[in-house]
């Protein structure tokens, strides 16, 4: 069977993307300092690859403050709700959040006070906002790899924009012509496009997207916390933590 007739699988595209995506973008975005994850289970789809980098100063503060991964969506949602506020009340939280008073008071408020996000007012039932939540993600690239089904890949890549700064479709180079005919769709929705050559073991950039803020702060925060949790688990497995972090 000739090379042109050989069956190519999506899994064959991944190592080429891992190698050559970094090479192609190292000058553009210093991707050599990025971490890589395959098949990352996000709240809004599972990209075949993600490249991500933490903001060093924000990440250092988070670790120094000894606040571990926040894997509770209830707490994350609350932190985003109080963003930018100086003072909050229990009645505000009850009106804004879909939780009952016990959950807010004994789970969420207790955590926020314990981790110095809130402090209790001595005069009334109000709470002072001491610190605001910050995601430590600096930039995140998501890539969906497909052999020929570019339409499905496009819609998957579009979903990743809910938590990514850059979202790409990677298509097997044999089918690049039919995708390029629809390049205006990629430009309109700011989705990147690369083709993968399994013979030359490299990629070709067709469309480079612009930087975008994730569509959802909540999905972006959940993504960071899961990646932060991976970091903590890997560090814990390699050495004992001097100051164990609390995982919520």
C-alpha positions as CSV (number, residue, x, y, z in Angstrom):
1,X,0.0,0.0,0.0
2,X,1.4,3.4,-1.0
3,X,1.9,6.2,1.6
4,X,-1.0,8.1,-0.1
5,X,-3.3,5.2,0.6
6,X,-2.3,4.6,4.2
7,X,-4.9,5.2,6.8
8,X,-4.0,8.1,9.1
9,X,-5.5,8.4,12.6
10,X,-6.1,11.4,14.7
11,X,-3.7,10.1,17.3
12,X,-0.9,10.4,14.7
13,X,-1.4,14.1,14.5
14,X,-0.9,14.8,18.2
15,X,2.9,14.1,18.6
16,X,3.5,16.3,15.4
17,X,1.4,19.1,16.9
18,X,3.2,18.8,20.3
19,X,6.6,19.1,18.6
20,X,6.0,21.5,15.7
21,X,3.4,23.8,17.3
22,X,6.0,24.9,19.8
23,X,8.6,25.3,17.1
24,X,6.3,27.4,14.9
25,X,5.1,29.6,17.8
26,X,8.2,29.9,20.0
27,X,9.1,33.3,18.5
28,X,5.5,34.4,18.4
29,X,4.5,33.6,21.9
30,X,7.4,31.9,23.8
31,X,5.6,28.6,23.9
32,X,8.8,26.8,25.1
33,X,7.8,28.0,28.6
34,X,4.3,26.5,28.3
35,X,3.0,23.3,29.8
36,X,1.2,20.7,27.6
37,X,-1.8,18.5,28.4
38,X,-3.5,15.9,26.1
39,X,-7.2,15.2,26.3
40,X,-7.9,17.8,28.9
41,X,-11.4,17.4,30.4
42,X,-12.8,21.0,30.6
43,X,-16.2,22.1,31.5
44,X,-17.0,22.8,27.9
45,X,-15.4,20.0,25.8
46,X,-12.2,17.9,25.7
47,X,-9.4,19.5,23.5
48,X,-6.9,17.1,22.1
49,X,-4.2,19.4,23.2
50,X,-3.8,22.5,25.4
51,X,-0.7,24.6,25.9
52,X,-0.9,26.8,29.0
53,X,1.2,29.1,31.1
54,X,0.6,30.5,34.6
55,X,1.2,34.1,35.5
56,X,4.3,33.7,37.8
57,X,3.6,36.6,40.2
58,X,-0.1,35.8,40.6
59,X,0.7,32.1,41.0
60,X,3.4,32.8,43.6
61,X,1.0,34.8,45.6
62,X,-1.6,32.1,45.5
63,X,0.9,29.5,46.7
64,X,2.3,31.9,49.3
65,X,-1.2,32.5,50.6
66,X,-1.5,28.7,51.0
67,X,-4.9,28.6,49.2
68,X,-5.1,25.2,47.4
69,X,-7.1,24.3,44.3
70,X,-10.7,25.4,44.6
71,X,-12.6,22.5,43.0
72,X,-16.0,23.6,44.3
73,X,-18.0,25.4,41.6
74,X,-20.2,26.9,44.4
75,X,-17.2,28.7,45.9
76,X,-15.7,29.8,42.5
77,X,-19.1,31.2,41.4
78,X,-19.3,33.1,44.7
79,X,-15.8,34.5,44.3
80,X,-16.7,35.8,40.8
81,X,-20.0,37.3,42.1
82,X,-18.2,39.4,44.7
83,X,-15.5,40.5,42.3
84,X,-15.0,44.3,42.5
85,X,-17.1,44.7,45.7
86,X,-15.8,46.1,49.0
87,X,-18.7,44.8,51.2
88,X,-21.4,42.2,50.8
89,X,-24.4,41.1,52.8
90,X,-26.0,37.7,53.3
91,X,-29.2,39.0,51.7
92,X,-27.2,39.9,48.5
93,X,-25.7,36.4,48.4
94,X,-29.1,34.8,48.8
95,X,-30.6,36.9,46.0
96,X,-27.6,36.4,43.7
97,X,-26.6,32.7,44.2
98,X,-28.8,29.6,43.7
99,X,-27.9,28.2,47.1
100,X,-29.7,28.0,50.4
101,X,-28.6,29.9,53.5
102,X,-26.9,26.9,55.1
103,X,-24.7,26.2,52.1
104,X,-23.7,29.9,51.8
105,X,-23.1,30.4,55.5
106,X,-21.4,27.1,56.5
107,X,-19.7,26.0,53.3
108,X,-19.0,29.1,51.2
109,X,-18.6,31.9,53.8
110,X,-16.5,29.7,56.1
111,X,-14.1,28.9,53.3
112,X,-13.9,32.6,52.2
113,X,-13.2,33.8,55.7
114,X,-10.7,31.0,56.4
115,X,-8.7,31.9,53.2
116,X,-8.8,35.6,53.7
117,X,-11.2,36.5,51.0
118,X,-13.8,37.9,53.5
119,X,-13.8,39.2,57.0
120,X,-16.8,39.4,59.3
121,X,-18.1,42.9,60.2
122,X,-18.3,43.4,64.0
123,X,-21.1,45.8,63.7
124,X,-23.6,43.9,61.6
125,X,-24.2,40.8,59.5
126,X,-22.1,42.2,56.6
127,X,-18.8,41.0,55.3
128,X,-15.8,43.0,54.1
129,X,-14.1,41.8,50.9
130,X,-10.4,41.5,51.8
131,X,-9.1,39.9,48.6
132,X,-10.4,39.2,45.1
133,X,-10.1,36.0,43.2
134,X,-7.5,35.9,40.4
135,X,-7.0,33.1,37.9
136,X,-3.3,32.5,37.5
137,X,-3.7,31.5,33.8
138,X,-1.6,33.8,31.7
139,X,-2.5,32.3,28.3
140,X,-4.2,29.1,27.1
141,X,-4.2,27.5,23.6
142,X,-6.7,24.8,22.8
143,X,-6.3,22.5,19.8
144,X,-8.8,20.1,18.2
145,X,-7.3,17.6,15.8
146,X,-9.3,16.1,13.0
147,X,-8.6,14.0,9.9
148,X,-11.3,15.1,7.6
149,X,-14.4,16.2,9.6
150,X,-13.5,19.8,9.7
151,X,-17.1,21.0,10.5
152,X,-17.3,19.0,13.6
153,X,-13.8,20.1,14.5
154,X,-14.6,23.7,13.9
155,X,-17.6,23.6,16.3
156,X,-15.6,21.9,18.9
157,X,-12.8,24.5,18.6
158,X,-15.5,27.2,18.9
159,X,-16.7,25.7,22.2
160,X,-13.2,25.9,23.6
161,X,-13.3,29.7,23.3
162,X,-15.4,29.7,26.5
163,X,-12.2,29.0,28.5
164,X,-9.3,29.6,26.0
165,X,-7.4,32.6,24.7
166,X,-6.6,30.9,21.4
167,X,-8.5,28.1,19.8
168,X,-7.3,26.0,16.8
169,X,-8.5,23.3,14.5
170,X,-5.7,21.1,13.2
171,X,-6.6,19.2,10.1
172,X,-4.8,16.4,8.2
173,X,-3.1,18.2,5.2
174,X,-4.8,15.9,2.7
175,X,-8.1,17.6,3.3
176,X,-6.8,21.2,3.7
177,X,-8.4,22.4,0.4
178,X,-12.0,21.9,1.5
179,X,-11.3,23.6,4.8
180,X,-9.5,26.6,3.2
181,X,-12.6,27.2,1.0
182,X,-14.4,28.0,4.3
183,X,-11.5,30.1,5.8
184,X,-13.8,33.1,6.1
185,X,-15.7,31.2,8.8
186,X,-12.5,30.8,10.8
187,X,-11.6,34.5,10.4
188,X,-15.1,35.6,11.4
189,X,-15.1,33.6,14.7
190,X,-11.3,34.1,15.4
191,X,-10.4,30.4,15.3
192,X,-7.0,29.3,14.2
193,X,-6.3,26.7,11.5
194,X,-3.2,24.6,11.0
195,X,-2.7,21.6,8.7
196,X,-0.6,18.5,9.7
197,X,1.7,16.7,7.3
198,X,2.4,13.2,8.6
199,X,5.0,12.5,6.0
200,X,7.2,15.6,6.7
201,X,6.2,15.5,10.4
202,X,5.4,19.2,10.5
203,X,2.5,21.7,10.5
204,X,1.6,24.6,8.4
205,X,-0.1,27.7,9.7
206,X,-3.2,28.7,7.6
207,X,-4.8,31.2,10.0
208,X,-3.4,32.8,13.1
209,X,-6.2,34.0,15.5
210,X,-6.0,37.1,17.7
211,X,-5.8,37.0,21.4
212,X,-9.3,36.7,23.0
213,X,-10.5,36.8,26.6
214,X,-12.4,33.5,27.4
215,X,-16.1,33.9,26.9
216,X,-16.8,32.7,30.4
217,X,-14.9,33.8,33.5
218,X,-16.4,30.8,35.4
219,X,-15.3,28.2,32.9
220,X,-11.8,29.8,32.7
221,X,-11.6,29.8,36.5
222,X,-12.6,26.1,36.7
223,X,-10.0,25.3,34.0
224,X,-7.3,27.0,36.0
225,X,-8.2,25.3,39.3
226,X,-8.1,21.9,37.6
227,X,-4.7,22.6,36.1
228,X,-3.6,24.0,39.5
229,X,-4.8,20.7,41.1
230,X,-2.7,18.7,38.6
231,X,0.3,20.8,39.6
232,X,-0.3,20.2,43.3
233,X,-0.7,16.5,42.8
234,X,2.4,16.2,40.7
235,X,4.4,18.1,43.3
236,X,3.0,16.1,46.2
237,X,3.9,12.8,44.4
238,X,7.5,14.0,43.8
239,X,8.1,15.4,47.3
240,X,6.4,16.1,50.5
241,X,4.9,19.6,50.7
242,X,6.2,21.7,53.6
243,X,2.8,23.4,53.8
244,X,0.1,21.1,52.5
245,X,-2.6,22.9,50.5
246,X,-6.2,22.4,51.3
247,X,-8.2,21.0,48.4
248,X,-11.8,22.1,48.4
